[in-house]
């Protein structure tokens, strides 16, 4: 395989070839009519033919997917790499995640392992964002991030790689941990990320026969984050910002506001239209005279750095953790909370609690 030959050449030439070249060099030096330099004499027809075969075999290989590792052919090669293998920034398979010429630690090896898994699985690899369902018979799940001791419990947001890595059927990660491996500022990672909702549930079934459907708040936050990040990636590439239907944009971002109304778009079913204008409405208002309406995106998504693509690419876990924290407070009885949690819940206010409880419901398939 071309990748293995490349690595072997960096280490040392094969013994058989070295011996053959030395013998030929000795014969050339003993000849009185030799006029070739030593460097030319050291090359044998066999070695030249071998190099031509190497070049031919490389040209005949199918083109790798963008961002892949064409010179690395096994996970063992990836796990054992040290810094210095990649000579320039254009050869770095993990731009933005790992610097060149530094030894790979456990996290770096995991990043390369994920990239290898993405580029070698013929069935395609997806990153499913899920709400961990009720406790399973085996208890919590271990996060796959090296050295992470935080279990994935019921109610946590997790990202599951499917098909699983290392020949496993399930590779779950805490959402924040997975961000340390996947560079979501790159399209090859972002396009694989898919939230588990009523639209995608037929494609993804939890191993314990429980659908890991997201609640409404998490669904809207993830889709908004991904939509904006896609636009930033397009703009960085010199492409125009993807156009949006104004009617749909209004429903997704302004439903729930006092006096707001939009006709149902033709492509939207009556069920989806009802969901987005009622249960999934991002705005909560107390009625006429309301000046400070509660907005889901203002509370958990919007930032002072909306066009910083590197910053936005690492906000998914933080955003979901903040939403989960308030969701637990809003849906817990007072005798389940300590004094600090009770004060946090009171600080949210009645309007926010009402909105959070509504968006905590899971929109089911029709």
Order of alpha helices (4+ residues) and beta strands (2+ residues): alpha-alpha-alpha-alpha-alpha-alpha-beta-beta-beta-alpha-alpha-beta-alpha-alpha-alpha-beta-beta-alpha-alpha-alpha-alpha-alpha
